[in-house]
Amino acid sequence: MAQLLDPVALSRLANLELRARSVVEGALSGMHRSPHHGSSVEFAEHKEYSAGDEIKHIDWKAYGKFDKYYVKQFEQDTEMRAYLLLDCSASMGYQGAGVSKLDYARMLAASLAYLLLKQQDQVGMVAFGEKLRGYLPPRARSGHLNDLLTALDGVRAEGRTDLPRAIAYLSEVVQKRALVVVFSDLLGTQNDVRHLLRGLRARKHDVVVFHLLDKDELTLPFEGTTIFESMEDDQKLVADPSDVRKAYLAEMAAFIDGYRTGLSEGDCEYHLVDTATPPADVLLRFLTGAYRARNRGRRT
């Protein structure tokens, strides 16, 4: 099963919907085996049935999957809306031995959309590079999954990135509490990105960042004199990786830690993702994190 969920194997499946369904099924299978058995399938919006709960709120689909009774909890002031922010800048097109970061982001975003829409939540999408590339408002209607998958299939990795502009746009669009999920390598971004994301959280939005990096970027495995070319401008650097590897890895560690610490301090959820990791494992980690957040008395 694990081989079937490998990113490269998934990329060979016929279409994005099939890939998304495979990732979701893999994650739910892992959830079924975990100590948190099924409890966070609905993004921590379910709790196990107990005496006194309204029988009409029992989720029979969840019962069919997990053979336990779960009650869906509803917020009084808003319904669940999710916005998927997809980085489509040129650096997202980097592909080492596996799939490109953009292809991985597509699979993960499609899987999340598939799962959310199956539980009748509303999902929207913002694709961005140096400027806005596309926007789909959140909907839960029949056929919206196909619209989202078509939009995801249509994005290309090109140009520079401007995540602050995308966040600023979203801040204007989102009026009610929402789940905001960012898929990006965060390369070429500035410190104000952390500030802006923390600002969204301060406005009661739930913020999740999937920081996508290729294993090459995490380890700099190259040998011999190498020409490093920027994917977003004309800069080039000729270097022997063995001469710069130690300094590079230290800079990369500081870069990652800056986002992990900065976002965590602002109560935003951060996930570093090596694109060689099966997407189902990443989704499962997200779901179990949502479960723990509910046990702490809040949504992530």
Secondary structure, 3 states (H helix, E strand, C coil): CCHHHCHHHHHCCCCHHHHHHHHHHHHHHHHHHCCCCCCCCCCCCEEECCCCCCHHHECHHHHHHHCCCEEECCCCCCCCEEEEEEECCHHHHCCCCCCCHHHHHHHHHHHHHHHHHHCCCEEEEEEECCCEEEEEEEECCCCHHHHHHHHHHHCCCCCCCCHHHHHHHHHHHCCCCCEEEEEECCCCCCCHHHHHHHHHHHCCCEEEEEEEECHHHHHCCCCCCEEEECCCCCCEEEECHHHHHHHHHHHHHHHHHHHHHHHHHCCCEEEEEECCCCHHHHHHHHHHHHHHHHHCCCCC
